[in-house]
Amino acid sequence: MAVATLGKVHRIFGTPVSSVYPLYVTKAERKGRTRAEVDEVLRWLTGFDDAELAEHLAAGTTFADFFAAARLNPAVDRITGVVCGVRVEDVEDPLMQKIRYLDKLVDELAKGRPMAKVLRA
């Protein structure tokens, strides 16, 4: 599924989540966090349970389809800050903003933030 923004299609939209997931896990593990914590962040953001998350990863679901099927956490508006030099709350494209939310959460996890703060509890 291709999603256009301002006449451009972002390559990440058609990228399988399963191809980026190992990078999220590696980033977290390098900083002493676990795959289980990355999965917890993904479940919190998307509303997927373990089985649904595993199914999307196994199926090679693209970011566009992954977030189309997600039931975003109502607290996503509490995710603020900068990731990759871009303020997540200012991202105009809704799909790109969801991807940036995920990036931001994984960044916070890797930086050693307590899980309760990462998950906006």
C-alpha positions, 0 to 999 in steps of 0.5 A: 500500500503506497501512501502519498504525501505532498506528491511524494511517497515515503519509502518507509511506508512500504517497508515491512515492520519486520525489517526495522524491528530487529534494529529497534531490538538491537538499539534497545539491547545495546543499552541494556534493555530487552526485546520484551520491553520493545514488544511492550512499547509496540503493544502499548502504542498499537493496541496489538496483543502478543499474537497480533504483533507476532502475526504482523511481524511474520507476515511482513506487514508494511508500516502503512498496513501495520498502523492502519490496523492499529488501535492507537493508545489514547495517550499518544498525544503525550508523546512529545520531543525530537527524533531524527531532528524532527519534533514528533508533535509537529509532523503533519503526515498522520502515518509518518507521525505514528512512525515517529511516535514509535521511533521516539518511544524506542529512543526513550527506552534505549536512553534508559528512561523508566518504562512507566515514563516511556509508556506515559503512565 
